Amino acid sequence: MARSTGTRYGTARLRTVALIGVDGSGKTTQAHRLAEALAAAGHPATYHRNAGGRRWLGRAAHRLGRPDAQGLLGRDAMLLVESVLRWLAIAMALLGCLFTGRVAVMDRYAACQYASLRAHGGQRWERLIRAAYRVFPQPQVTFLLTVPPAEAYRRIERRGTDQESLPYLTAADLAYRTLPESPSFVPIDGDRPADQVAREIRAHLAEWVSVDDEPDEPGPQRYRPWLPGPVTALVPIHALPWTTGPVAIQARP
Ligand SMILES: Cc1cn([C@H]2C[C@H](O)[C@@H](COP(=O)(O)OP(=O)(O)O)O2)c(=O)[nH]c1=O
């Protein structure tokens, strides 16, 4: 019988994966898909929406006749509220996964808050917020989903649940690319069909799935969505058609 060793890269265990990027880049779509794929491959995972409250505060602001959350609270107060709410959300998510042993699939992480501060002109808070967020471990892998700001804008308009301006999305896009930690992000071109993007994300994470990870019993569970089928399962991951270069995995714990 095969022994399951969990979701591992060498001796390290996959605990946290983060998806970051501007609004409309596809984080939520891909994070849900990734959590489902991990679970289907026998690696229990939980999706976490690490919201900063900007969307629901924006809806509240609308009801009160203000244009958005920032119009309601003011820029600095909004950035601080967002930073606190996101900090709490990340802390709860990490604690939950610590107790359950599940992989945390993070829809946004600390870097999103640093980018938000920069894109909203709140740089003077960055040192303070970074100090507060330093308690959080680096995710083993952080995917930066990239789409042209104009495409992100179109998607948000179609979604219809919130609003972002094109200049803001452009500033946020630049902020992500220029964060000091950006060299450690795995960039993923999100301006492609969602299936293709999901496959590339899974291909990067395939390095973490031990060969011992086959489930004990044969049957439907043996399907491993990391790879497209039994024939290609024997092909080295670097040779698969959707990989664009060496598999990039960040610092291991
Ligand atoms: C991933 C993806 C999403 N969408 C849609 C779904 C959503 O309504 C919207 C934004 O996607 P979403 O996953 O919510 O992005 P984010 O979490 O980064 O804000 O765009 C597309 O039209 N094409 C895509 O390839």
The ligand as a MOL file (V3000), in Angstrom:
LIG
                    3D

  0  0  0     0  0            999 V3000
M  V30 BEGIN CTAB
M  V30 COUNTS 25 26 0 0 0
M  V30 BEGIN ATOM
M  V30 1 C -10.1330 34.2960 -14.3120 0
M  V30 2 C -11.1460 35.0590 -15.1330 0
M  V30 3 C -12.1490 35.7660 -14.5180 0
M  V30 4 N -13.0610 36.4370 -15.2560 0
M  V30 5 C -14.1180 37.1920 -14.5950 0
M  V30 6 C -14.7090 36.5350 -13.3710 0
M  V30 7 C -14.9660 37.6900 -12.4410 0
M  V30 8 O -16.2810 38.1990 -12.6500 0
M  V30 9 C -13.9700 38.7460 -12.8740 0
M  V30 10 C -12.8000 38.8780 -11.9490 0
M  V30 11 O -12.2750 37.5960 -11.6480 0
M  V30 12 P -11.8740 37.2550 -10.1650 0
M  V30 13 O -11.4290 35.8330 -10.1340 0
M  V30 14 O -12.9780 37.6520 -9.2310 0
M  V30 15 O -10.6170 38.2270 -9.9760 0
M  V30 16 P -10.0140 38.8960 -8.6430 0
M  V30 17 O -10.2920 37.9610 -7.5050 0
M  V30 18 O -8.5530 39.0260 -8.9370 0
M  V30 19 O -10.6830 40.2310 -8.4910 0
M  V30 20 O -13.5040 38.3870 -14.1530 0
M  V30 21 C -12.9870 36.4650 -16.6360 0
M  V30 22 O -13.8190 37.0970 -17.3040 0
M  V30 23 N -11.9930 35.7590 -17.2630 0
M  V30 24 C -11.0690 35.0530 -16.5530 0
M  V30 25 O -10.1730 34.4110 -17.1590 0
M  V30 END ATOM
M  V30 BEGIN BOND
M  V30 1 1 1 2
M  V30 2 2 2 3
M  V30 3 1 2 24
M  V30 4 1 3 4
M  V30 5 1 4 5
M  V30 6 1 4 21
M  V30 7 1 5 6
M  V30 8 1 5 20
M  V30 9 1 6 7
M  V30 10 1 7 8
M  V30 11 1 7 9
M  V30 12 1 9 10
M  V30 13 1 9 20
M  V30 14 1 10 11
M  V30 15 1 11 12
M  V30 16 2 12 13
M  V30 17 1 12 14
M  V30 18 1 12 15
M  V30 19 1 15 16
M  V30 20 2 16 17
M  V30 21 1 16 18
M  V30 22 1 16 19
M  V30 23 2 21 22
M  V30 24 1 21 23
M  V30 25 1 23 24
M  V30 26 2 24 25
M  V30 END BOND
M  V30 END CTAB
M  END
